[in-house]
Each structure stands twice: as C-alpha cells, then as structure tokens.
C-alpha cells in the first residue's frame, strides 16, 4: 500500500508491505496538496514499475519519476506550476500545468523515452489573449525579525523599466496554509496592466516549505502572517520599489482575515480589500466544511476576531450572499460596527455568489470595485498633499 506522510518533515511517498513502512523516495519537497484540500492525486504508477510524482518546492512545482531502484529523475517540462491531480495510463500522464507566461492548460506527457513529449489538449485563456503582454514575477527573499526568510513573488507593472517604482498590492493567499503559485494569473495581470505592482507573499504557514514552517502558524494566525506581509512591504518601500502611502493589502478567505488584521495595527498599508473574508475564526471553525474543522481549530488562538475599533485604514469588503464557508453575516456585522465608529467601509455584496468569488460570474465586478477602491485612496492622499503644499507647509 502506498501513502503520503510528513513524518520526515515533508509530505513524501511511502509504502507498506504488511510488515514495515519504507520511504519510496525521500525528497525535500511536498508530494501532496495542502491538508484542507481533497480529491487530488499527486502521484501515479507508470508502466515498468515507475512512479510519477508532482513535487512542490516553495512556489514552484516539478515532475519527477521514481525508478524501480529508487532513483529520482526530474522530468524537463515547460511548466512551473502543476496542479496535484495526475491521471496516468501506461507511460503517459495527464496533468494541468502552467508557467508565468502560460495560463493553466491540460497536457499529455509521454514518458516512454528519456525525452518527454508534451501535447497540449486544452488551454484556459481566450484566444484573444494569445500574445498579450504580461508581467512576469521575480522571486524575492526577505529576512523578518525572527531571522526567518520569507519568499515573495514580485510582479512589476506591465512593460515597466528596470528601475520601476509603483503603487503596490500585497496579496495574502488563502488557506492560510496554501501558497503562492508561479503561474500566469490574470487577476494579477489586471492590476499590473493598470500600473500597479503585485506581490504574493508565502508567509509563515504556507505549504511548500515543510511541516515545521506550515504548522508554525497554528495558534499564531493573524499575527505572524500579518508581520510577514508587512515586512515584505516595508522592504519594498525601503528599496524604492513601492510608493509611500500607495501600498495596499488584499486577500480572499483566510487571506482576507490577514488583510483585515494588517490594517488593524500600525503598518505600511494604506488600505485593505477583503474578499470572502473570515472575520471570526471561532465562527469559521463551525461553518467550515467538516473535513477542514480540525485544521480550523488548530489555527485559532492568534489575533482572534477582527474588531472594528482596531481598524485604522479604509477597507473594501467583497462577499457573496450565498457564502456558506465564511458566512456573510459576519461581514455585515463588521461593516455595521465600522460605520457606527465613523469608518464606514465600502461593501460589495454579490447576490447568489458563494465563497469563491474569483470563479463566479461576478469576478469582473469584484476586480473593478477593488481597482476603484485603491484609486480612491490614492486620489484622497493626493488631495491631502495638495492641501498641505498650498498651505506652504502648514495645515
């Protein structure tokens, strides 16, 4: 029997013969998806006793073949992100792969020979987007206060010069034990094509860095993830990439919780966007799908519920009214509390939309609202600066 375990600190493949367990191929990488995901298949059995495995290392994925003698052989593919759902027949594996310049596509990989043959069966993007200019990210490592390194993917504005400087959107991924993915993301391109830089942060708790890193967020949610996002933003401000007063944070689901806590304290962020946000971890632990509840219970005990009185910067709340994972009542309550304190947030409630706004029919409206939110904050800051200048240095 083959199974995946992280007993070594990494999710690796093992086998049990009825008497003992042995590692099939020890790898310093994740051979499985996040624990709150179901239905994936990250490995499969090829002809000749070979095993094909999708391995995640930070924001990158690669495909490897484990030979019958235990030798691990990498497969050279044009993909940097592979969805952990492999289908195998004979010497062929079907997968969903992508790269910074190619959106997720269904491909068949013939592994009969040493030189793999790739056949793309289906592409996700509209034909009209073929050849569109895109922003490709660079990897940035930032050392945070505890001495850890945090990895981020930095997307410059589309077509920017080498010395670019721009307003910036820091994105906290969901999960929160998901991760950044090194693939073409049209939501990021929406903003980079409009003059923004986008930064994805693999904060403490992210998958792709081993069990210790992932589980270190348990009991620290809303604290260390916020600090890591802020540290990356401060670094980009100090290096002159980001524009002071024009650094924003956004996130969806658990990332929305991170974004809200990031503007509930002093820091570099001028505003936040929270999509399908978790507001109260205790409430979420009751509404989250049952198989995720143990995970949700272990995350609690950090920053706790988002309290309106602590929020210091403008907030945009985007939420589906049919969300059964992070219930809309929590967001309505937070919006009412903010309004009562004179900090009325912008609120976009999407009728009949569930938890996954980005894949809903209202995804475009959500992006336009987010863009307008940032531009409004930037315009307000510009007006304040003009008022200060007109007064010759005094209000």
C-alpha angles and dihedrals in degrees: 000000000000122000142157122247134169095210089124092051092264130074100252136164119263136174133210121204096190093272110047142009122235134180111250095203121348108221130174090229142074115272094183140050127257113298093245092060123086137192099039128132112201097176139034141181121256129195116282097035095291123140125210117209135185109220127194120208110176109309092340132086129198136181121235135182120219108210121215090258091055096257112146114218121187119227115225107229135159090238131098095180125048122182108232093244111101125175116196134195122168108314095339129092125194117209145159109244137172143169137198089278100034126062117223111297136178111245139175115220116201106208098176091109134038089255106064118221116219122205117182110214102178139006125206101211125087114259089240089066094060108120094012114152111253137186113243119205132236123211116247126190117200125187111224130205095274091055094254122132119234120201122216135178111226118203112192121209110284111274093005122161121248092262095050123161120186149152107280140216116202111202123207109202122228128251089051084233093053119098146219114279124216097224140105107287114188092197089061089046090053089065100035089054087057096053102271129122115224123209124192114199126205093206125185108299096040122136118244099058103074136268097290092056093044098047094043088084092062106113090006101074113140091023115061095028089054092047092051093051090047092048091054091048092049090050092052090048092050092050092051097246096113126055115236111247091019101079115112136181128214138172143164126230106334087007088057089056089053091048093051093049089047090064092041090077139038111286148115098290121107095190143350138224117204117190119192085345127193105229102173118032091199092055091044091053087063099044100040115102110281097248089058097050098092088054091048093049092053092051094057125095100064122092093341125201120001106252118207093215090063096052110109105174138051114283133201114202117198116182141159116235090219094054108135096174100056102019118227092228090074091055093046090051092049091048091051092049092049091049091051088055093051094255099105107183127216108257129195113184113190113210116232093357118133132208098298104069094165092065096041129098088254096058092107093052090050092053093048090050091050092050091049089050093057094043090051092053091047092049091050091051090050091051090051091051092049090051091052092048093047090055090056094245100324134082 
